[in-house]
């Protein structure tokens, strides 16, 4: 069998499969039309246009396009593990978090320094580690402390 014949067989097989998929699609659409069912336009939105996912609901609530129902508020509380006594709404918790972020200020960039105060009140400039983390958790660690020794380097090759 030559190469042209094999290509012709593959082309016919592709056409046969495409025709089958088209017939199945038409059957499904006819069945849906008969039952009065319409496929959803978007998976992340319900029939009423409200988001279906918690993340979508929270995002829409932040934007102000949706007002969360009590049931949705309870789902969000349960998802994040809040106590049953927590009665603040999602937007109230977000507003409190925003106030805290504003009070704290911007996160320092890695490589910059921050001023901390020792217990006796002396200001100390301290370098900031990766992701803006303070290096105060490692008071005895200095640059190069974790570097391998010459012997360890020799073992590594």
C-alpha positions in Angstrom: 0.0 0.0 0.0 1.4 3.3 -1.0 1.7 6.5 1.0 -1.1 8.2 -1.1 -3.5 5.3 -0.3 -2.7 5.6 3.4 -3.3 9.3 3.4 -6.7 8.7 1.6 -7.7 6.2 4.2 -6.8 8.6 7.0 -8.8 11.4 5.3 -11.9 9.2 4.9 -11.6 8.1 8.6 -11.4 11.7 9.7 -14.4 12.6 7.6 -16.4 9.6 8.9 -15.6 10.6 12.6 -16.5 14.3 12.0 -19.8 13.2 10.4 -20.5 10.9 13.4 -19.8 13.8 15.9 -22.1 16.1 13.9 -24.9 13.6 13.9 -24.6 13.1 17.7 -24.5 16.8 18.3 -27.6 17.3 16.2 -29.4 14.4 18.2 -28.5 16.0 21.5 -29.6 19.4 20.5 -32.9 18.0 19.1 -33.5 16.1 22.4 -32.7 19.3 24.5 -35.1 21.3 22.3 -37.8 18.7 22.7 -37.5 18.7 26.5 -37.1 22.5 26.7 -33.6 22.3 28.1 -31.0 24.8 27.2 -27.3 24.3 27.9 -25.9 27.0 30.3 -24.1 29.8 28.5 -21.3 30.0 31.1 -20.3 27.3 33.6 -19.4 29.9 36.3 -22.8 31.5 36.2 -26.2 30.0 37.1 -29.5 30.5 35.3 -30.1 33.7 37.2 -26.7 35.1 36.3 -25.3 34.7 39.8 -21.8 33.1 40.2 -21.9 29.4 41.0 -18.6 29.2 42.9 -17.7 30.7 46.3 -14.7 32.5 44.8 -17.0 33.9 42.1 -19.6 35.0 44.7 -16.9 36.7 46.8 -15.4 38.5 43.9 -18.8 39.7 42.7 -19.6 40.9 46.2 -16.4 42.8 46.4 -17.2 44.5 43.1 -20.7 45.3 44.3 -22.5 43.5 41.5 -24.1 40.9 43.9 -25.6 41.0 47.3 -24.9 37.8 49.2 -27.8 35.9 50.7 -27.6 34.5 54.2 -27.2 31.0 52.8 -24.2 32.1 50.7 -22.7 34.0 53.7 -23.0 30.8 55.8 -21.3 28.7 53.0 -18.4 31.2 52.9 -18.1 31.0 56.7 -18.1 27.2 56.7 -15.6 27.1 53.8 -13.1 29.2 55.7 -13.7 27.5 59.1 -15.2 30.4 61.0 -16.9 29.6 64.3 -20.7 29.3 64.5 -20.7 32.5 66.6 -19.2 34.5 63.7 -22.0 36.7 62.4 -20.1 39.4 60.4 -20.8 39.4 56.7 -18.1 38.7 54.2 -17.9 42.4 53.3 -17.6 43.3 56.9 -14.6 40.9 57.4 -13.1 42.2 54.1 -13.4 45.8 55.4 -11.7 44.9 58.7 -8.9 43.1 56.8 -8.4 46.2 54.6 -8.2 48.5 57.6 -5.5 46.2 59.1 -3.6 46.2 55.8 -3.7 50.0 55.6 -2.5 50.3 59.2 0.4 47.9 58.6 1.5 49.7 55.5 3.2 48.3 52.4 5.3 45.1 52.8 9.1 45.9 52.6 10.9 44.5 49.5 13.5 41.7 49.9 16.9 43.2 50.3 15.7 46.4 51.9 16.0 47.2 55.6 13.5 47.8 58.4 13.9 49.4 61.7 13.1 47.3 64.8 13.5 48.2 68.4 15.4 46.1 71.0 13.8 45.5 74.4 15.7 48.5 75.8 14.3 50.8 73.0 17.4 51.0 70.8 16.5 51.2 67.1 18.2 48.6 64.9 18.3 48.5 61.1 17.6 45.0 60.0 17.7 43.4 56.5 14.6 41.9 55.1 14.7 38.4 53.8 12.8 36.6 51.1 9.1 37.6 50.6 9.6 40.6 52.9 10.1 38.4 56.0 12.0 39.7 59.0 15.1 37.9 59.8 14.6 38.5 63.6 13.5 34.8 63.9 17.1 33.8 63.2 19.1 36.2 65.5 22.3 34.1 65.5 22.3 33.4 61.8 24.5 35.5 59.7 25.1 35.7 56.0 27.2 32.6 55.0 26.2 30.5 58.0 24.5 27.9 55.9 27.2 27.8 53.2 28.9 24.4 52.9 32.4 24.0 54.2 35.3 23.1 51.9 35.1 19.5 53.0 31.4 19.4 52.3 31.9 21.0 48.9 34.6 18.3 48.1 32.1 15.6 49.0 29.5 17.2 46.7 32.0 17.0 43.8 
